[in-house]
Amino acid sequence: MLICKLIDSIWATRKYEELDGMKLMRVEVIDGPESGRRLVCVDTISAGTGDRVLVATGSAAYHFMRETFGRNAPVDAAIVGIIDEDVSL
């Protein structure tokens, strides 16, 4: 999973049918070796602009969409959590 900041929404007038009703959002990775990388994600939890979020990528995102929403959509990244607080041990 990646820690990202939600930048803004993506508006697509036409998209794959299985993605109908799903919000597409642009995020930027803010932690780790991929810091600065930008992705387009399916927003599964109604996150808001500026939120720090957890993003599942690759097959984990695809399987999450299939198992949780019953959608066989070509998804490579999905927002699966909103980070409320970082806690260091």
SEFIZA-3560 file (N, C-alpha, C; in Angstrom, 3 decimals):
REM SEFIZA-3560
<numar><xx>0.837</xx><yy>-1.181</yy><zz>0.000</zz><atom>N</atom></numar>
<numar><xx>0.000</xx><yy>0.000</yy><zz>0.000</zz><atom>CA</atom></numar>
<numar><xx>0.877</xx><yy>1.237</yy><zz>0.000</zz><atom>C</atom></numar>
<numar><xx>0.298</xx><yy>2.309</yy><zz>-0.506</zz><atom>N</atom></numar>
<numar><xx>0.994</xx><yy>3.583</yy><zz>-0.582</zz><atom>CA</atom></numar>
<numar><xx>0.290</xx><yy>4.612</yy><zz>0.298</zz><atom>C</atom></numar>
<numar><xx>1.073</xx><yy>5.521</yy><zz>0.870</zz><atom>N</atom></numar>
<numar><xx>0.516</xx><yy>6.656</yy><zz>1.600</zz><atom>CA</atom></numar>
<numar><xx>0.521</xx><yy>7.833</yy><zz>0.641</zz><atom>C</atom></numar>
<numar><xx>-0.656</xx><yy>8.407</yy><zz>0.426</zz><atom>N</atom></numar>
<numar><xx>-0.807</xx><yy>9.457</yy><zz>-0.585</zz><atom>CA</atom></numar>
<numar><xx>-1.620</xx><yy>10.622</yy><zz>-0.037</zz><atom>C</atom></numar>
<numar><xx>-1.542</xx><yy>11.731</yy><zz>-0.761</zz><atom>N</atom></numar>
<numar><xx>-2.389</xx><yy>12.889</yy><zz>-0.475</zz><atom>CA</atom></numar>
<numar><xx>-3.320</xx><yy>13.057</yy><zz>-1.668</zz><atom>C</atom></numar>
<numar><xx>-4.601</xx><yy>13.228</yy><zz>-1.379</zz><atom>N</atom></numar>
<numar><xx>-5.584</xx><yy>13.391</yy><zz>-2.434</zz><atom>CA</atom></numar>
<numar><xx>-5.510</xx><yy>14.817</yy><zz>-2.977</zz><atom>C</atom></numar>
<numar><xx>-5.245</xx><yy>14.936</yy><zz>-4.273</zz><atom>N</atom></numar>
<numar><xx>-5.044</xx><yy>16.248</yy><zz>-4.891</zz><atom>CA</atom></numar>
<numar><xx>-6.350</xx><yy>16.828</yy><zz>-5.416</zz><atom>C</atom></numar>
<numar><xx>-7.027</xx><yy>16.090</yy><zz>-6.272</zz><atom>N</atom></numar>
<numar><xx>-8.288</xx><yy>16.583</yy><zz>-6.827</zz><atom>CA</atom></numar>
<numar><xx>-9.025</xx><yy>15.443</yy><zz>-7.516</zz><atom>C</atom></numar>
<numar><xx>-10.205</xx><yy>15.765</yy><zz>-8.032</zz><atom>N</atom></numar>
<numar><xx>-10.995</xx><yy>14.738</yy><zz>-8.706</zz><atom>CA</atom></numar>
<numar><xx>-10.726</xx><yy>14.772</yy><zz>-10.210</zz><atom>C</atom></numar>
<numar><xx>-11.031</xx><yy>13.665</yy><zz>-10.850</zz><atom>N</atom></numar>
<numar><xx>-10.897</xx><yy>13.524</yy><zz>-12.296</zz><atom>CA</atom></numar>
<numar><xx>-12.303</xx><yy>13.365</yy><zz>-12.857</zz><atom>C</atom></numar>
<numar><xx>-12.632</xx><yy>14.139</yy><zz>-13.858</zz><atom>N</atom></numar>
<numar><xx>-13.945</xx><yy>14.048</yy><zz>-14.481</zz><atom>CA</atom></numar>
<numar><xx>-13.796</xx><yy>13.305</yy><zz>-15.795</zz><atom>C</atom></numar>
<numar><xx>-14.514</xx><yy>12.207</yy><zz>-15.948</zz><atom>N</atom></numar>
<numar><xx>-14.490</xx><yy>11.426</yy><zz>-17.189</zz><atom>CA</atom></numar>
<numar><xx>-15.923</xx><yy>11.294</yy><zz>-17.693</zz><atom>C</atom></numar>
<numar><xx>-16.216</xx><yy>11.902</yy><zz>-18.831</zz><atom>N</atom></numar>
<numar><xx>-17.574</xx><yy>11.836</yy><zz>-19.357</zz><atom>CA</atom></numar>
<numar><xx>-17.896</xx><yy>10.435</yy><zz>-19.876</zz><atom>C</atom></numar>
<numar><xx>-16.869</xx><yy>9.723</yy><zz>-20.296</zz><atom>N</atom></numar>
<numar><xx>-17.049</xx><yy>8.342</yy><zz>-20.751</zz><atom>CA</atom></numar>
<numar><xx>-15.995</xx><yy>7.487</yy><zz>-20.075</zz><atom>C</atom></numar>
<numar><xx>-16.433</xx><yy>6.376</yy><zz>-19.522</zz><atom>N</atom></numar>
<numar><xx>-15.496</xx><yy>5.445</yy><zz>-18.900</zz><atom>CA</atom></numar>
<numar><xx>-16.071</xx><yy>4.039</yy><zz>-18.955</zz><atom>C</atom></numar>
<numar><xx>-15.261</xx><yy>3.075</yy><zz>-18.619</zz><atom>N</atom></numar>
<numar><xx>-15.660</xx><yy>1.677</yy><zz>-18.626</zz><atom>CA</atom></numar>
<numar><xx>-16.925</xx><yy>1.505</yy><zz>-17.785</zz><atom>C</atom></numar>
<numar><xx>-17.882</xx><yy>0.768</yy><zz>-18.300</zz><atom>N</atom></numar>
<numar><xx>-19.199</xx><yy>0.627</yy><zz>-17.670</zz><atom>CA</atom></numar>
<numar><xx>-19.137</xx><yy>0.190</yy><zz>-16.207</zz><atom>C</atom></numar>
<numar><xx>-18.230</xx><yy>-0.691</yy><zz>-15.868</zz><atom>N</atom></numar>
<numar><xx>-18.108</xx><yy>-1.170</yy><zz>-14.484</zz><atom>CA</atom></numar>
<numar><xx>-17.673</xx><yy>-0.064</yy><zz>-13.516</zz><atom>C</atom></numar>
<numar><xx>-17.183</xx><yy>1.058</yy><zz>-14.044</zz><atom>N</atom></numar>
<numar><xx>-16.767</xx><yy>2.173</yy><zz>-13.199</zz><atom>CA</atom></numar>
<numar><xx>-17.862</xx><yy>3.227</yy><zz>-13.026</zz><atom>C</atom></numar>
<numar><xx>-19.021</xx><yy>3.014</yy><zz>-13.647</zz><atom>N</atom></numar>
<numar><xx>-20.131</xx><yy>3.953</yy><zz>-13.477</zz><atom>CA</atom></numar>
<numar><xx>-20.482</xx><yy>4.093</yy><zz>-11.999</zz><atom>C</atom></numar>
<numar><xx>-20.640</xx><yy>5.325</yy><zz>-11.556</zz><atom>N</atom></numar>
<numar><xx>-20.982</xx><yy>5.589</yy><zz>-10.163</zz><atom>CA</atom></numar>
<numar><xx>-19.787</xx><yy>5.653</yy><zz>-9.234</zz><atom>C</atom></numar>
<numar><xx>-18.588</xx><yy>5.389</yy><zz>-9.749</zz><atom>N</atom></numar>
<numar><xx>-17.372</xx><yy>5.433</yy><zz>-8.930</zz><atom>CA</atom></numar>
<numar><xx>-16.630</xx><yy>6.736</yy><zz>-9.231</zz><atom>C</atom></numar>
<numar><xx>-16.114</xx><yy>7.391</yy><zz>-8.172</zz><atom>N</atom></numar>
<numar><xx>-15.344</xx><yy>8.622</yy><zz>-8.337</zz><atom>CA</atom></numar>
<numar><xx>-13.899</xx><yy>8.282</yy><zz>-8.672</zz><atom>C</atom></numar>
<numar><xx>-13.324</xx><yy>9.036</yy><zz>-9.601</zz><atom>N</atom></numar>
<numar><xx>-11.900</xx><yy>8.916</yy><zz>-9.910</zz><atom>CA</atom></numar>
<numar><xx>-11.183</xx><yy>10.111</yy><zz>-9.305</zz><atom>C</atom></numar>
<numar><xx>-10.080</xx><yy>9.852</yy><zz>-8.613</zz><atom>N</atom></numar>
<numar><xx>-9.351</xx><yy>10.908</yy><zz>-7.925</zz><atom>CA</atom></numar>
<numar><xx>-7.864</xx><yy>10.838</yy><zz>-8.280</zz><atom>C</atom></numar>
<numar><xx>-7.217</xx><yy>12.000</yy><zz>-8.289</zz><atom>N</atom></numar>
<numar><xx>-5.771</xx><yy>12.072</yy><zz>-8.513</zz><atom>CA</atom></numar>
<numar><xx>-5.099</xx><yy>12.181</yy><zz>-7.145</zz><atom>C</atom></numar>
<numar><xx>-4.098</xx><yy>11.334</yy><zz>-6.903</zz><atom>N</atom></numar>
<numar><xx>-3.363</xx><yy>11.364</yy><zz>-5.641</zz><atom>CA</atom></numar>
<numar><xx>-1.868</xx><yy>11.485</yy><zz>-5.934</zz><atom>C</atom></numar>
<numar><xx>-1.134</xx><yy>11.950</yy><zz>-4.929</zz><atom>N</atom></numar>
<numar><xx>0.323</xx><yy>12.012</yy><zz>-5.016</zz><atom>CA</atom></numar>
<numar><xx>0.902</xx><yy>11.213</yy><zz>-3.862</zz><atom>C</atom></numar>
<numar><xx>1.831</xx><yy>10.322</yy><zz>-4.176</zz><atom>N</atom></numar>
<numar><xx>2.507</xx><yy>9.528</yy><zz>-3.150</zz><atom>CA</atom></numar>
<numar><xx>3.349</xx><yy>10.476</yy><zz>-2.311</zz><atom>C</atom></numar>
<numar><xx>3.225</xx><yy>10.395</yy><zz>-0.973</zz><atom>N</atom></numar>
<numar><xx>3.930</xx><yy>11.331</yy><zz>-0.093</zz><atom>CA</atom></numar>
<numar><xx>4.932</xx><yy>10.646</yy><zz>0.826</zz><atom>C</atom></numar>
<numar><xx>5.107</xx><yy>9.326</yy><zz>0.675</zz><atom>N</atom></numar>
<numar><xx>6.025</xx><yy>8.614</yy><zz>1.557</zz><atom>CA</atom></numar>
<numar><xx>6.721</xx><yy>7.501</yy><zz>0.791</zz><atom>C</atom></numar>
<numar><xx>7.974</xx><yy>7.265</yy><zz>1.107</zz><atom>N</atom></numar>
<numar><xx>8.690</xx><yy>6.147</yy><zz>0.519</zz><atom>CA</atom></numar>
<numar><xx>9.400</xx><yy>6.482</yy><zz>-0.787</zz><atom>C</atom></numar>
<numar><xx>9.934</xx><yy>5.455</yy><zz>-1.422</zz><atom>N</atom></numar>
<numar><xx>10.744</xx><yy>5.662</yy><zz>-2.628</zz><atom>CA</atom></numar>
<numar><xx>9.961</xx><yy>6.190</yy><zz>-3.830</zz><atom>C</atom></numar>
<numar><xx>8.649</xx><yy>6.058</yy><zz>-3.822</zz><atom>N</atom></numar>
<numar><xx>7.833</xx><yy>6.552</yy><zz>-4.939</zz><atom>CA</atom></numar>
<numar><xx>7.278</xx><yy>7.952</yy><zz>-4.679</zz><atom>C</atom></numar>
<numar><xx>7.790</xx><yy>8.620</yy><zz>-3.647</zz><atom>N</atom></numar>
<numar><xx>7.307</xx><yy>9.947</yy><zz>-3.277</zz><atom>CA</atom></numar>
<numar><xx>7.320</xx><yy>10.886</yy><zz>-4.485</zz><atom>C</atom></numar>
<numar><xx>6.216</xx><yy>11.614</yy><zz>-4.673</zz><atom>N</atom></numar>
<numar><xx>6.081</xx><yy>12.528</yy><zz>-5.794</zz><atom>CA</atom></numar>
<numar><xx>5.344</xx><yy>11.933</yy><zz>-6.986</zz><atom>C</atom></numar>
<numar><xx>5.257</xx><yy>10.629</yy><zz>-7.050</zz><atom>N</atom></numar>
<numar><xx>4.538</xx><yy>9.962</yy><zz>-8.152</zz><atom>CA</atom></numar>
<numar><xx>3.045</xx><yy>10.261</yy><zz>-8.032</zz><atom>C</atom></numar>
<numar><xx>2.390</xx><yy>10.491</yy><zz>-9.162</zz><atom>N</atom></numar>
<numar><xx>0.950</xx><yy>10.757</yy><zz>-9.168</zz><atom>CA</atom></numar>
<numar><xx>0.203</xx><yy>9.599</yy><zz>-9.816</zz><atom>C</atom></numar>
<numar><xx>-0.971</xx><yy>9.306</yy><zz>-9.258</zz><atom>N</atom></numar>
<numar><xx>-1.801</xx><yy>8.202</yy><zz>-9.735</zz><atom>CA</atom></numar>
<numar><xx>-3.248</xx><yy>8.649</yy><zz>-9.844</zz><atom>C</atom></numar>
<numar><xx>-3.996</xx><yy>7.960</yy><zz>-10.674</zz><atom>N</atom></numar>
<numar><xx>-5.449</xx><yy>8.116</yy><zz>-10.701</zz><atom>CA</atom></numar>
<numar><xx>-6.016</xx><yy>6.881</yy><zz>-10.011</zz><atom>C</atom></numar>
<numar><xx>-6.862</xx><yy>7.105</yy><zz>-9.018</zz><atom>N</atom></numar>
<numar><xx>-7.415</xx><yy>6.029</yy><zz>-8.204</zz><atom>CA</atom></numar>
<numar><xx>-8.938</xx><yy>6.049</yy><zz>-8.227</zz><atom>C</atom></numar>
<numar><xx>-9.524</xx><yy>4.896</yy><zz>-8.008</zz><atom>N</atom></numar>
<numar><xx>-10.954</xx><yy>4.821</yy><zz>-7.749</zz><atom>CA</atom></numar>
<numar><xx>-11.136</xx><yy>5.113</yy><zz>-6.264</zz><atom>C</atom></numar>
<numar><xx>-12.014</xx><yy>6.065</yy><zz>-5.954</zz><atom>N</atom></numar>
<numar><xx>-12.276</xx><yy>6.429</yy><zz>-4.560</zz><atom>CA</atom></numar>
<numar><xx>-13.431</xx><yy>5.582</yy><zz>-4.046</zz><atom>C</atom></numar>
<numar><xx>-13.134</xx><yy>4.635</yy><zz>-3.179</zz><atom>N</atom></numar>
<numar><xx>-14.150</xx><yy>3.710</yy><zz>-2.673</zz><atom>CA</atom></numar>
<numar><xx>-14.742</xx><yy>4.146</yy><zz>-1.340</zz><atom>C</atom></numar>
<numar><xx>-14.197</xx><yy>5.237</yy><zz>-0.746</zz><atom>N</atom></numar>
<numar><xx>-14.635</xx><yy>5.615</yy><zz>0.602</zz><atom>CA</atom></numar>
<numar><xx>-15.005</xx><yy>7.078</yy><zz>0.741</zz><atom>C</atom></numar>
<numar><xx>-15.182</xx><yy>7.790</yy><zz>-0.358</zz><atom>N</atom></numar>
<numar><xx>-15.573</xx><yy>9.200</yy><zz>-0.350</zz><atom>CA</atom></numar>
<numar><xx>-14.587</xx><yy>10.094</yy><zz>0.391</zz><atom>C</atom></numar>
<numar><xx>-13.318</xx><yy>9.961</yy><zz>0.054</zz><atom>N</atom></numar>
<numar><xx>-12.289</xx><yy>10.828</yy><zz>0.621</zz><atom>CA</atom></numar>
<numar><xx>-12.431</xx><yy>12.225</yy><zz>0.024</zz><atom>C</atom></numar>
<numar><xx>-11.845</xx><yy>13.210</yy><zz>0.702</zz><atom>N</atom></numar>
<numar><xx>-11.931</xx><yy>14.583</yy><zz>0.231</zz><atom>CA</atom></numar>
<numar><xx>-10.576</xx><yy>15.137</yy><zz>-0.146</zz><atom>C</atom></numar>
<numar><xx>-10.583</xx><yy>16.159</yy><zz>-0.976</zz><atom>N</atom></numar>
<numar><xx>-9.347</xx><yy>16.807</yy><zz>-1.398</zz><atom>CA</atom></numar>
<numar><xx>-8.540</xx><yy>17.228</yy><zz>-0.174</zz><atom>C</atom></numar>
<numar><xx>-7.242</xx><yy>16.908</yy><zz>-0.188</zz><atom>N</atom></numar>
<numar><xx>-6.357</xx><yy>17.227</yy><zz>0.925</zz><atom>CA</atom></numar>
<numar><xx>-6.193</xx><yy>16.094</yy><zz>1.925</zz><atom>C</atom></numar>
<numar><xx>-7.090</xx><yy>15.110</yy><zz>1.910</zz><atom>N</atom></numar>
<numar><xx>-6.977</xx><yy>13.967</yy><zz>2.827</zz><atom>CA</atom></numar>
<numar><xx>-5.723</xx><yy>13.158</yy><zz>2.522</zz><atom>C</atom></numar>
<numar><xx>-5.125</xx><yy>12.603</yy><zz>3.584</zz><atom>N</atom></numar>
<numar><xx>-4.073</xx><yy>11.604</yy><zz>3.408</zz><atom>CA</atom></numar>
<numar><xx>-4.776</xx><yy>10.253</yy><zz>3.374</zz><atom>C</atom></numar>
<numar><xx>-4.428</xx><yy>9.447</yy><zz>2.382</zz><atom>N</atom></numar>
<numar><xx>-5.153</xx><yy>8.203</yy><zz>2.152</zz><atom>CA</atom></numar>
<numar><xx>-4.208</xx><yy>7.023</yy><zz>1.961</zz><atom>C</atom></numar>
<numar><xx>-4.759</xx><yy>5.821</yy><zz>2.162</zz><atom>N</atom></numar>
<numar><xx>-4.056</xx><yy>4.579</yy><zz>1.850</zz><atom>CA</atom></numar>
<numar><xx>-4.554</xx><yy>4.104</yy><zz>0.495</zz><atom>C</atom></numar>
<numar><xx>-3.617</xx><yy>3.755</yy><zz>-0.379</zz><atom>N</atom></numar>
<numar><xx>-3.956</xx><yy>3.337</yy><zz>-1.729</zz><atom>CA</atom></numar>
<numar><xx>-3.420</xx><yy>1.930</yy><zz>-1.970</zz><atom>C</atom></numar>
<numar><xx>-4.318</xx><yy>1.030</yy><zz>-2.370</zz><atom>N</atom></numar>
<numar><xx>-3.918</xx><yy>-0.316</yy><zz>-2.799</zz><atom>CA</atom></numar>
<numar><xx>-3.671</xx><yy>-0.249</yy><zz>-4.299</zz><atom>C</atom></numar>
<numar><xx>-2.632</xx><yy>-0.933</yy><zz>-4.768</zz><atom>N</atom></numar>
<numar><xx>-2.299</xx><yy>-0.891</yy><zz>-6.193</zz><atom>CA</atom></numar>
<numar><xx>-2.200</xx><yy>-2.296</yy><zz>-6.770</zz><atom>C</atom></numar>
<numar><xx>-2.180</xx><yy>-2.344</yy><zz>-8.086</zz><atom>N</atom></numar>
<numar><xx>-2.001</xx><yy>-3.605</yy><zz>-8.798</zz><atom>CA</atom></numar>
<numar><xx>-3.133</xx><yy>-4.582</yy><zz>-8.562</zz><atom>C</atom></numar>
<numar><xx>-2.785</xx><yy>-5.860</yy><zz>-8.458</zz><atom>N</atom></numar>
<numar><xx>-3.807</xx><yy>-6.900</yy><zz>-8.310</zz><atom>CA</atom></numar>
<numar><xx>-4.588</xx><yy>-6.751</yy><zz>-7.008</zz><atom>C</atom></numar>
<numar><xx>-3.975</xx><yy>-6.163</yy><zz>-5.976</zz><atom>N</atom></numar>
<numar><xx>-4.697</xx><yy>-5.946</yy><zz>-4.716</zz><atom>CA</atom></numar>
<numar><xx>-5.876</xx><yy>-4.998</yy><zz>-4.934</zz><atom>C</atom></numar>
<numar><xx>-5.683</xx><yy>-3.953</yy><zz>-5.738</zz><atom>N</atom></numar>
<numar><xx>-6.769</xx><yy>-3.010</yy><zz>-6.031</zz><atom>CA</atom></numar>
<numar><xx>-7.861</xx><yy>-3.694</yy><zz>-6.849</zz><atom>C</atom></numar>
<numar><xx>-7.457</xx><yy>-4.468</yy><zz>-7.841</zz><atom>N</atom></numar>
<numar><xx>-8.432</xx><yy>-5.168</yy><zz>-8.688</zz><atom>CA</atom></numar>
<numar><xx>-9.265</xx><yy>-6.143</yy><zz>-7.857</zz><atom>C</atom></numar>
<numar><xx>-8.600</xx><yy>-6.947</yy><zz>-7.018</zz><atom>N</atom></numar>
<numar><xx>-9.316</xx><yy>-7.928</yy><zz>-6.194</zz><atom>CA</atom></numar>
<numar><xx>-10.188</xx><yy>-7.251</yy><zz>-5.147</zz><atom>C</atom></numar>
<numar><xx>-9.738</xx><yy>-6.134</yy><zz>-4.600</zz><atom>N</atom></numar>
<numar><xx>-10.545</xx><yy>-5.370</yy><zz>-3.650</zz><atom>CA</atom></numar>
<numar><xx>-11.853</xx><yy>-4.934</yy><zz>-4.310</zz><atom>C</atom></numar>
<numar><xx>-11.764</xx><yy>-4.384</yy><zz>-5.515</zz><atom>N</atom></numar>
<numar><xx>-12.965</xx><yy>-3.940</yy><zz>-6.232</zz><atom>CA</atom></numar>
<numar><xx>-13.890</xx><yy>-5.114</yy><zz>-6.538</zz><atom>C</atom></numar>
<numar><xx>-13.313</xx><yy>-6.232</yy><zz>-6.933</zz><atom>N</atom></numar>
<numar><xx>-14.130</xx><yy>-7.395</yy><zz>-7.288</zz><atom>CA</atom></numar>
<numar><xx>-14.805</xx><yy>-7.992</yy><zz>-6.065</zz><atom>C</atom></numar>
<numar><xx>-14.061</xx><yy>-8.158</yy><zz>-4.974</zz><atom>N</atom></numar>
<numar><xx>-14.608</xx><yy>-8.790</yy><zz>-3.771</zz><atom>CA</atom></numar>
<numar><xx>-15.552</xx><yy>-7.861</yy><zz>-2.999</zz><atom>C</atom></numar>
<numar><xx>-15.240</xx><yy>-6.575</yy><zz>-2.936</zz><atom>N</atom></numar>
<numar><xx>-16.027</xx><yy>-5.637</yy><zz>-2.142</zz><atom>CA</atom></numar>
<numar><xx>-17.253</xx><yy>-5.122</yy><zz>-2.886</zz><atom>C</atom></numar>
<numar><xx>-17.090</xx><yy>-4.818</yy><zz>-4.164</zz><atom>N</atom></numar>
<numar><xx>-18.167</xx><yy>-4.196</yy><zz>-4.929</zz><atom>CA</atom></numar>
<numar><xx>-18.718</xx><yy>-5.082</yy><zz>-6.040</zz><atom>C</atom></numar>
<numar><xx>-18.117</xx><yy>-6.250</yy><zz>-6.252</zz><atom>N</atom></numar>
<numar><xx>-18.582</xx><yy>-7.145</yy><zz>-7.303</zz><atom>CA</atom></numar>
<numar><xx>-18.363</xx><yy>-6.591</yy><zz>-8.701</zz><atom>C</atom></numar>
<numar><xx>-17.341</xx><yy>-5.755</yy><zz>-8.849</zz><atom>N</atom></numar>
<numar><xx>-17.065</xx><yy>-5.134</yy><zz>-10.147</zz><atom>CA</atom></numar>
<numar><xx>-15.758</xx><yy>-5.671</yy><zz>-10.724</zz><atom>C</atom></numar>
<numar><xx>-15.818</xx><yy>-6.143</yy><zz>-11.956</zz><atom>N</atom></numar>
<numar><xx>-14.627</xx><yy>-6.616</yy><zz>-12.660</zz><atom>CA</atom></numar>
<numar><xx>-14.089</xx><yy>-5.489</yy><zz>-13.524</zz><atom>C</atom></numar>
<numar><xx>-13.715</xx><yy>-4.408</yy><zz>-12.892</zz><atom>N</atom></numar>
<numar><xx>-13.235</xx><yy>-3.221</yy><zz>-13.593</zz><atom>CA</atom></numar>
<numar><xx>-11.710</xx><yy>-3.264</yy><zz>-13.709</zz><atom>C</atom></numar>
<numar><xx>-11.173</xx><yy>-2.670</yy><zz>-14.779</zz><atom>N</atom></numar>
<numar><xx>-9.717</xx><yy>-2.617</yy><zz>-14.953</zz><atom>CA</atom></numar>
<numar><xx>-9.106</xx><yy>-1.549</yy><zz>-14.041</zz><atom>C</atom></numar>
<numar><xx>-9.010</xx><yy>-1.857</yy><zz>-12.749</zz><atom>N</atom></numar>
<numar><xx>-8.537</xx><yy>-0.903</yy><zz>-11.752</zz><atom>CA</atom></numar>
<numar><xx>-7.119</xx><yy>-1.260</yy><zz>-11.325</zz><atom>C</atom></numar>
<numar><xx>-6.227</xx><yy>-0.256</yy><zz>-11.350</zz><atom>N</atom></numar>
<numar><xx>-4.848</xx><yy>-0.469</yy><zz>-10.926</zz><atom>CA</atom></numar>
<numar><xx>-4.545</xx><yy>0.218</yy><zz>-9.597</zz><atom>C</atom></numar>
<numar><xx>-5.445</xx><yy>1.108</yy><zz>-9.133</zz><atom>N</atom></numar>
<numar><xx>-5.236</xx><yy>1.786</yy><zz>-7.852</zz><atom>CA</atom></numar>
<numar><xx>-6.598</xx><yy>2.142</yy><zz>-7.252</zz><atom>C</atom></numar>
<numar><xx>-6.741</xx><yy>1.867</yy><zz>-5.949</zz><atom>N</atom></numar>
<numar><xx>-7.999</xx><yy>2.157</yy><zz>-5.256</zz><atom>CA</atom></numar>
<numar><xx>-7.703</xx><yy>2.738</yy><zz>-3.875</zz><atom>C</atom></numar>
<numar><xx>-8.421</xx><yy>3.788</yy><zz>-3.527</zz><atom>N</atom></numar>
<numar><xx>-8.307</xx><yy>4.372</yy><zz>-2.191</zz><atom>CA</atom></numar>
<numar><xx>-9.096</xx><yy>3.472</yy><zz>-1.246</zz><atom>C</atom></numar>
<numar><xx>-8.408</xx><yy>2.952</yy><zz>-0.226</zz><atom>N</atom></numar>
<numar><xx>-9.045</xx><yy>1.993</yy><zz>0.679</zz><atom>CA</atom></numar>
<numar><xx>-9.085</xx><yy>2.473</yy><zz>2.128</zz><atom>C</atom></numar>
<numar><xx>-8.524</xx><yy>3.638</yy><zz>2.415</zz><atom>N</atom></numar>
<numar><xx>-8.554</xx><yy>4.144</yy><zz>3.785</zz><atom>CA</atom></numar>
<numar><xx>-8.159</xx><yy>5.613</yy><zz>3.860</zz><atom>C</atom></numar>
<numar><xx>-8.669</xx><yy>6.295</yy><zz>4.876</zz><atom>N</atom></numar>
<numar><xx>-8.289</xx><yy>7.678</yy><zz>5.153</zz><atom>CA</atom></numar>
<numar><xx>-7.439</xx><yy>7.660</yy><zz>6.418</zz><atom>C</atom></numar>
<numar><xx>-6.283</xx><yy>8.311</yy><zz>6.363</zz><atom>N</atom></numar>
<numar><xx>-5.372</xx><yy>8.338</yy><zz>7.509</zz><atom>CA</atom></numar>
<numar><xx>-5.799</xx><yy>9.488</yy><zz>8.425</zz><atom>C</atom></numar>
<numar><xx>-6.182</xx><yy>9.130</yy><zz>9.645</zz><atom>N</atom></numar>
<numar><xx>-6.571</xx><yy>10.137</yy><zz>10.634</zz><atom>CA</atom></numar>
<numar><xx>-5.352</xx><yy>10.659</yy><zz>11.392</zz><atom>C</atom></numar>
<numar><xx>-4.428</xx><yy>9.741</yy><zz>11.695</zz><atom>N</atom></numar>
<numar><xx>-3.273</xx><yy>10.120</yy><zz>12.512</zz><atom>CA</atom></numar>
<numar><xx>-2.160</xx><yy>9.103</yy><zz>12.292</zz><atom>C</atom></numar>
<numar><xx>-0.909</xx><yy>9.591</yy><zz>12.259</zz><atom>N</atom></numar>
<numar><xx>0.246</xx><yy>8.708</yy><zz>12.223</zz><atom>CA</atom></numar>
<numar><xx>0.700</xx><yy>8.464</yy><zz>13.656</zz><atom>C</atom></numar>
<numar><xx>0.920</xx><yy>7.224</yy><zz>14.003</zz><atom>N</atom></numar>
<numar><xx>1.353</xx><yy>6.888</yy><zz>15.355</zz><atom>CA</atom></numar>
<numar><xx>2.681</xx><yy>6.143</yy><zz>15.263</zz><atom>C</atom></numar>
<numar><xx>3.692</xx><yy>6.676</yy><zz>15.883</zz><atom>N</atom></numar>
<numar><xx>5.006</xx><yy>6.029</yy><zz>15.908</zz><atom>CA</atom></numar>
<numar><xx>5.156</xx><yy>5.243</yy><zz>17.191</zz><atom>C</atom></numar>
<numar><xx>5.708</xx><yy>4.049</yy><zz>17.071</zz><atom>N</atom></numar>
<numar><xx>5.923</xx><yy>3.223</yy><zz>18.270</zz><atom>CA</atom></numar>
<numar><xx>7.252</xx><yy>3.515</yy><zz>18.892</zz><atom>C</atom></numar>
//
